[in-house]
Amino acid sequence: MPKIKILNFYPVFYVAGFIIVLTEFILHIHGKSICTTQGCRIVESFVKGGDLILLISGLALFITLIFVSLYKFPPKIQPLIEYFHSGILILALSVEGYLLGFQSFVVREFCIFCITVFGIILLSCLFRLIRKRFEIIYAFSCFISIFLITYFVNPEIGQIPSSQYVLIYSKECQHCEEVIQFCKTHSISVQAIEAKEITGALRTLKIQHVPVLFCDEGATKKFIIGQDNIKEYLLSNISQKDIQEGFCPIFEKEKCQ
């Protein structure tokens, strides 16, 4: 009797996973999401074809698992189906190893939706192990191996420093150099960071050109793109005190004493 109860948990988990992925799929079509964390958007930005590819793959995964766990196969091929069942879970948990490692060690942001799906697959594998399907041990081995690989070998996405003004530049960019010199001339405190150090973050924000000025105004965060736009923004934020003390904005000479 306990054996049957454990076996019956399989379709329950798979149906739950299917419903979660289907809900996310429908919301995605309408421009919404179950997950509102930055991690979800970053993971999506690195998937070829976007989040839709992952969602379709998830739907296919759970539909297949539901079919395999509920359909009454002939006794002759049932042992082969059991190995096929385990093989799907091994592949799924291996993929989750990469996704979870990517979020843990690369972007350092977590996708709630991804973690939920991972939890369902992990529980399914544990119940598979309880049912003495020992081949499922490969799933845990693959998961741990791939998870650790993302720790030792991963592209650095980088984070934008915490500062009022952060200038993102490239050494090969003449416009960037002009903005840097402009800030030096006007004694504007700006923290500079090379674009290659935060390539992933820029890609996520769909920013393809530098210079870029990140402005932290408390409750408001802004990205100013382009040499002229950055100069204009910085000049517009120069305090009247600076002007009174002799600071002369080069584009507003009429305000100088």
Summary of the structure (lengths in Angstrom):
residues: 257
radius of gyration: 26.3
end to end distance: 92.4
largest distance: 95.7
contacts: 737
relative contact order: 0.09
helix: 64%
strand: 8%
